[in-house]
Amino acid sequence: MHQIGVVGLSYRHAGVDEVARLSIAKADLPARLPGLREALGVAELLYVGTCNRVELLFATADGAPAGDLRQSALEQLSGQAAPPERAPRLLRAWAGEAAIEHLLLLACGLDSAQAGEREIAAQLREAWEAARAAGTCGPMLDRLVGEALGMAGRMQRRQAGVRPPSLADLAADRVLKHLGGSPAPVALVGVSPMTRRCGLALHQAGIPLLVVNRTLSVAEEFAASVSGQTMSLEEFRARPAPVAALALAAGGGSVLDEHTLRRLSEGVRAYKSTLLLAIDFGVPPNVDPDAARRTGISRLGMDELVQAVQERRMAELMRLAPVRAAIDDQLTRLRTEMATRAIGPRLAELRTAFEQIAADEADRALDTELHTLDAGQREAVLRLAERLAHSLAHLPIAGLRAAASQSTPDVLDAFFREARPHRRGRAHSAEPPDSP
């Protein structure tokens, strides 16, 4: 476990603007991840970027403990040097068991702004696929992310009858309140877990939807499930269709310039409304806040959405207490399993050392005081020595397996270094006694 680390920031201790400044665009990940892994000096690396967090999950090489990478992570993500005091203030870091616990909490939605939301599991899977495609995810992170997603799936099935909360639901409620019962159309800009869920809620409320996306085929696929119309992002920018509200979650920062926003703001009058509402899930923002103010658009960004759900967070965490308990159980199992696996080769060496000592002693005895034994008897002595070696090795090996999950790597290293058995070797110099 000591090889695993996490470094990053989230809504808990940083604003969305800070998250946006350190985020990597999805299209840039294939090129950025290998260089980022090399710059950080780690063996495996996975980048998780969502609307309210940027985190790096990593594994070190050759059993080295995960160090504090906050300074180098900040400089690599921001692309500039940073004063030493800034990184510890802005970023958080987890190592070893704490890092794995954080990953499990993240996958199950317990670290989300809206506790219990399920979109994060899909976002974690996408991050995993991106890291594997970039060649920066190896066996250690593959195992852990697979475990985390498997647990998230089990928790979702266990609560199949409960509709978990989501920021997307809050967004849909705000849009419906803004519409005031009018069936005016709403544009979903970008097809993401957030806009999908928001769109489904609006569709169930009878709101006409326009799905806008850079890739039109993706928009058409989702629009078919909500009886919506479609436009490419390029076309929407050039000839924006009149809508009463927008829900945006498109990568790449600002996707609608001020000219387009002004035309959209003017078009909303067709629905007897003086303001266009923009729910902006984008990080960086898809609608520039200053441009929204200048064009008379009411914009609700991630900071406002996160703030709105904090009052309900504690109640949701209480409801999810069984999930928290299941994570603790999973963490205990992983701790024992990974610790045992980590010292497996050294335990095998220890067993081999016991076997070799016993074999050497048996050979010495057969060359000296037991030299008169016949072939069958000699073979019996060798088998006895082998059984004794296995029996004697069992006690320290079993004890080390049990202690591995409770001890630090330094303690285990000290044991293997100081308690390593030393073979006496065969006593070739001893002459067999004279035959009677």
C-alpha positions in Angstrom: 0.0 0.0 0.0 2.9 2.4 0.7 3.6 2.7 -3.0 0.2 4.4 -3.7 -0.4 8.2 -3.5 -2.9 10.8 -4.4 -2.3 14.5 -4.9 -4.8 17.2 -6.0 -7.5 19.6 -5.0 -11.3 19.7 -4.9 -14.3 21.8 -4.0 -13.6 21.1 -0.3 -10.7 23.5 0.0 -10.4 25.3 -3.3 -12.7 27.3 -5.6 -13.8 26.2 -9.0 -11.4 28.8 -10.5 -8.4 27.0 -8.9 -9.7 23.7 -10.1 -10.0 25.1 -13.6 -6.5 26.5 -13.6 -5.0 23.1 -12.9 -7.3 21.0 -15.1 -6.1 19.2 -18.3 -8.5 19.2 -21.3 -9.7 15.7 -22.2 -8.3 16.0 -25.7 -4.8 16.8 -24.3 -4.5 13.8 -22.0 -2.9 11.4 -24.4 0.0 13.8 -25.0 0.2 15.2 -21.4 0.1 12.0 -19.3 3.4 10.3 -20.3 5.3 13.5 -19.8 3.6 14.2 -16.5 4.4 10.7 -15.2 8.1 11.2 -16.1 8.2 14.7 -14.6 6.7 13.4 -11.3 9.1 10.4 -11.3 6.4 7.8 -10.8 5.8 4.4 -12.4 2.1 4.7 -12.9 -0.2 7.7 -13.2 -4.0 8.4 -13.6 -5.6 11.8 -13.9 -9.1 12.4 -12.5 -10.6 15.7 -13.7 -14.3 16.5 -13.0 -16.3 19.7 -12.6 -15.1 20.1 -9.0 -11.8 18.2 -8.6 -8.4 17.6 -10.2 -6.5 14.7 -8.7 -3.5 12.5 -9.7 -3.4 8.9 -8.5 0.0 7.4 -8.8 2.2 4.4 -7.9 5.9 4.4 -7.3 8.4 1.9 -8.7 10.5 -0.8 -7.0 8.6 -0.6 -3.7 9.5 3.0 -2.9 7.1 4.7 -0.6 4.8 7.4 -2.1 6.3 10.8 -1.4 4.7 14.3 -1.2 4.4 15.4 -4.8 2.4 18.6 -4.2 5.1 21.0 -5.3 6.0 19.2 -8.5 2.4 18.4 -9.2 1.4 22.1 -8.9 4.2 23.3 -11.1 3.5 20.6 -13.8 -0.2 21.2 -13.8 0.0 25.0 -13.8 2.9 25.1 -16.2 4.9 27.6 -14.0 7.1 27.7 -11.0 5.4 28.2 -7.6 6.6 29.4 -4.3 7.2 26.6 -1.8 4.4 27.7 0.5 1.7 27.7 -2.2 1.6 23.9 -2.9 0.9 22.8 0.7 -1.8 25.4 1.0 -3.6 24.7 -2.2 -3.1 20.9 -2.7 -3.9 17.9 -0.6 -1.9 14.7 -0.5 -2.7 11.1 0.6 -0.2 8.2 0.8 -0.5 4.5 1.4 -3.7 3.3 3.0 -5.1 6.8 3.2 -4.7 7.1 -0.6 -6.6 3.9 -1.2 -9.3 4.9 1.2 -9.7 8.2 -0.6 -10.0 6.3 -3.9 -12.8 4.1 -2.5 -14.6 7.0 -1.1 -14.3 8.8 -4.4 -15.6 6.0 -6.5 -18.6 5.5 -4.2 -19.6 9.2 -4.2 -18.8 9.8 -0.5 -16.3 12.5 -1.4 -18.5 14.3 -3.9 -20.1 17.7 -3.3 -23.4 15.9 -3.6 -22.8 12.9 -1.4 -23.8 9.6 -2.9 -24.0 10.8 -6.5 -23.1 8.1 -9.1 -21.7 10.2 -12.0 -18.3 10.1 -10.4 -18.0 6.3 -11.0 -18.4 6.9 -14.7 -15.9 9.7 -14.6 -13.4 7.6 -12.8 -13.8 4.8 -15.4 -13.2 7.4 -18.2 -10.1 8.6 -16.4 -8.9 5.0 -16.1 -9.5 4.3 -19.8 -7.7 7.5 -20.7 -4.6 6.5 -18.6 -4.6 3.1 -20.1 -4.8 4.5 -23.6 -1.9 6.8 -22.8 0.2 3.9 -21.4 0.5 5.5 -17.9 -1.6 3.0 -16.0 0.0 -0.3 -14.9 -0.9 -3.4 -12.9 -0.9 -1.6 -9.5 -3.4 1.1 -10.5 -5.4 -1.3 -12.7 -6.0 -3.5 -9.7 -6.9 -0.6 -7.4 -9.2 1.3 -9.8 -10.9 -2.0 -10.7 -11.5 -2.7 -7.0 -12.9 0.8 -6.5 -15.2 0.6 -9.5 -16.3 -2.9 -8.5 -17.2 -1.6 -5.0 -19.1 1.3 -6.5 -21.1 -1.1 -8.6 -21.9 -3.3 -5.6 -23.0 -0.2 -3.6 -25.2 1.0 -6.5 -26.9 -2.4 -6.8 -27.4 -2.6 -3.0 -29.3 0.8 -3.2 -31.0 0.1 -6.5 -34.4 1.3 -5.1 -33.0 4.6 -4.0 -32.5 7.5 -6.4 -29.2 9.1 -5.3 -29.0 12.9 -5.3 -27.0 14.7 -8.0 -26.0 18.2 -8.9 -27.7 17.5 -12.2 -31.0 17.1 -10.3 -30.4 20.5 -8.6 -29.7 22.0 -12.0 -32.9 20.5 -13.5 -34.9 21.9 -10.5 -33.5 25.4 -11.1 -34.3 25.2 -14.8 -37.9 24.2 -14.1 -38.3 26.9 -11.5 -37.0 29.4 -14.1 -39.4 28.2 -16.7 -42.3 28.6 -14.3 -44.4 25.9 -15.9 -43.8 27.1 -19.5 -42.7 24.3 -21.9 -40.0 26.5 -23.4 -37.0 24.6 -25.0 -33.7 24.1 -23.1 -30.3 23.5 -24.8 -27.9 20.9 -23.4 -24.5 21.9 -24.6 -22.1 19.0 -24.4 -23.0 15.4 -23.7 -21.7 14.4 -20.3 -23.0 12.5 -17.3 -24.3 15.8 -15.8 -26.1 17.0 -18.9 -27.5 13.5 -19.6 -29.0 13.3 -16.2 -30.3 16.9 -16.2 -31.7 16.2 -19.7 -33.6 13.1 -18.6 -35.1 15.0 -15.6 -36.3 17.8 -17.9 -37.6 15.3 -20.5 -39.7 13.6 -17.8 -41.1 17.1 -17.0 -42.1 17.5 -20.6 -39.5 20.1 -21.5 -38.4 20.2 -25.2 -34.6 19.7 -25.5 -32.0 20.7 -28.0 -28.8 18.7 -27.7 -25.7 20.5 -28.9 -22.3 18.8 -29.2 -19.0 19.1 -31.1 -19.6 15.6 -32.5 -23.1 15.6 -34.0 -23.4 11.8 -33.9 -23.0 11.8 -30.1 -25.7 14.4 -29.8 -28.0 12.4 -32.0 -27.5 9.3 -30.0 -28.5 11.0 -26.7 -31.3 13.1 -28.3 -33.0 9.9 -29.4 -33.5 8.9 -25.7 -35.1 12.3 -24.8 -37.0 13.0 -28.0 -34.7 16.0 -28.6 -33.5 18.0 -31.5 -29.8 18.3 -32.3 -27.3 20.8 -33.6 -23.5 20.7 -33.8 -21.7 23.1 -31.6 -20.3 24.9 -34.6 -23.8 25.5 -36.0 -25.2 26.6 -32.6 -22.4 29.2 -32.3 -23.1 30.5 -35.8 -26.9 30.4 -35.7 -28.0 29.9 -32.0 -31.6 28.6 -31.7 -33.8 30.5 -29.3 -34.0 28.7 -25.9 -35.1 29.7 -22.5 -32.2 28.0 -20.6 -28.8 26.3 -21.1 -27.1 23.5 -19.3 -23.5 23.3 -20.3 -20.8 20.7 -19.7 -18.5 20.8 -22.6 -14.7 20.5 -22.2 -12.3 23.1 -23.3 -13.3 26.2 -21.3 -15.5 28.9 -22.8 -17.5 27.4 -25.7 -19.9 30.3 -26.4 -18.4 33.8 -27.2 -20.0 37.0 -26.2 -21.7 37.6 -29.6 -23.4 34.2 -29.4 -24.5 34.9 -25.8 -26.0 38.2 -26.8 -28.0 36.6 -29.6 -29.2 33.9 -27.2 -30.1 36.6 -24.6 -32.1 38.4 -27.2 -33.9 35.3 -28.4 -35.2 34.4 -25.0 -37.8 37.2 -25.3 -39.8 34.9 -27.6 -40.7 32.9 -24.5 -41.9 36.0 -22.6 -38.8 35.9 -20.3 -36.4 38.7 -19.8 -33.4 36.5 -18.7 -31.7 33.5 -20.2 -30.6 31.0 -17.5 -27.3 29.3 -17.9 -26.4 26.3 -15.7 -22.6 26.0 -16.2 -21.0 22.7 -15.1 -17.9 23.5 -17.1 -14.5 23.6 -15.4 -13.1 25.9 -16.7 -16.4 27.7 -17.2 -18.2 27.2 -20.5 -19.8 30.6 -20.2 -17.5 33.4 -19.1 -19.1 35.0 -15.9 -18.2 38.5 -17.0 -19.6 37.9 -20.5 -22.8 36.6 -19.0 -23.3 39.7 -16.9 -22.7 42.0 -19.9 -25.2 40.1 -22.0 -27.9 40.0 -19.3 -27.7 36.2 -18.7 -28.3 34.7 -15.3 -25.5 32.2 -14.8 -25.2 29.6 -12.1 -21.8 28.0 -12.0 -20.2 25.2 -10.0 -19.4 27.3 -7.0 -23.1 28.2 -6.6 -24.2 24.6 -7.2 -21.8 23.2 -4.7 -22.8 25.8 -2.1 -26.5 25.0 -2.6 -26.0 21.3 -1.7 -23.8 21.6 1.3 -26.8 21.8 3.7 -28.0 18.4 2.6 -24.6 16.7 2.7 -24.6 15.6 6.3 -28.1 14.0 5.9 -26.8 12.1 2.8 -23.7 10.9 4.6 -25.8 9.5 7.4 -27.9 7.6 4.9 -24.8 6.3 3.3 -23.3 5.0 6.6 -23.5 1.3 5.5 -21.5 2.3 2.4 -18.8 3.8 4.7 -18.8 0.6 6.7 -18.4 -1.5 3.6 -15.5 0.6 2.5 -13.8 0.0 5.8 -14.2 -3.7 5.4 -12.8 -3.6 1.9 -9.9 -1.5 3.0 -9.0 -4.1 5.7 -9.1 -6.9 3.1 -7.0 -5.0 0.6 -4.5 -4.0 3.3 -3.9 -7.7 4.2 -3.9 -8.9 0.6 -1.6 -6.3 -0.7 0.8 -6.5 2.2 1.0 -10.3 1.8 1.6 -10.0 -1.9 4.3 -7.3 -1.4 6.4 -9.6 0.8 5.6 -12.8 -1.1 8.9 -13.1 -2.9 10.8 -12.5 0.4 8.7 -15.2 2.1 9.6 -17.6 -0.7 13.3 -16.7 -0.2 12.9 -17.4 3.5 11.3 -20.8 2.9 14.1 -21.7 0.4 16.7 -20.7 2.9 15.2 -23.0 5.5 15.1 -25.9 3.0 18.7 -25.3 1.9 19.9 -25.2 5.5 18.2 -28.5 6.2 19.5 -30.0 3.0 23.1 -28.9 3.8 22.9 -30.3 7.3 21.5 -33.6 6.1 24.3 -33.9 3.5 26.9 -33.1 6.1 25.5 -35.8 8.4 25.3 -38.3 5.6 28.9 -37.6 4.8 30.1 -38.1 8.4 28.3 -39.8 11.2 25.6 -41.3 9.0 27.9 -42.3 6.2 27.1 -46.0 6.8 23.4 -45.7 5.8 22.2 -47.5 2.7 20.5 -45.7 -0.2 17.0 -46.1 1.2 17.9 -44.8 4.6 19.8 -41.9 3.1 16.7 -40.9 1.1 14.6 -41.2 4.3 16.9 -38.8 6.1 16.7 -36.3 3.2 12.9 -36.4 3.2 12.8 -35.9 7.0 15.1 -32.9 6.7 12.8 -31.4 4.0 9.7 -31.9 6.2 11.4 -30.4 9.2 12.4 -27.4 7.1 8.8 -26.8 6.0 7.5 -27.1 9.6 10.1 -24.8 11.0 9.6 -22.2 8.2 5.8 -22.2 8.7 5.9 -20.4 12.0 7.9 -17.2 11.0 6.2 -17.1 7.6 2.7 -17.3 9.1 3.7 -14.7 11.7 5.1 -12.4 9.0 1.9 -12.7 6.9 -0.2 -11.7 9.9 2.2 -8.8 10.8 2.6 -7.5 7.3 -0.6 -5.5 7.2 0.1 -3.9 10.6 3.8 -3.1 10.2 5.6 -0.5 8.3 7.9 -1.4 5.4 10.9 -0.3 7.5 10.0 -2.9 10.2 9.7 -5.7 7.7 12.9 -4.7 6.1 14.7 -4.8 9.5 13.3 -8.3 10.2 14.5 -9.7 6.8 17.8 -7.9 7.1 18.7 -8.9 10.7 16.9 -12.3 11.0 18.0 -13.8 7.7 19.1 -17.3 8.3 22.8 -18.1 7.5 23.5 -21.4 6.0 26.3 -23.3 7.6 27.2 -25.2 4.4 28.5 -28.7 4.0 31.4 -29.7 6.1 33.5 -31.2 3.4 36.6 -31.0 5.5 35.3 -33.6 8.0 36.6 -37.1 7.2 34.2 -40.0 7.6 35.2 -42.4 10.5 37.0 -45.6 9.7 34.8 -48.6 8.7 34.6 -51.1 11.4 
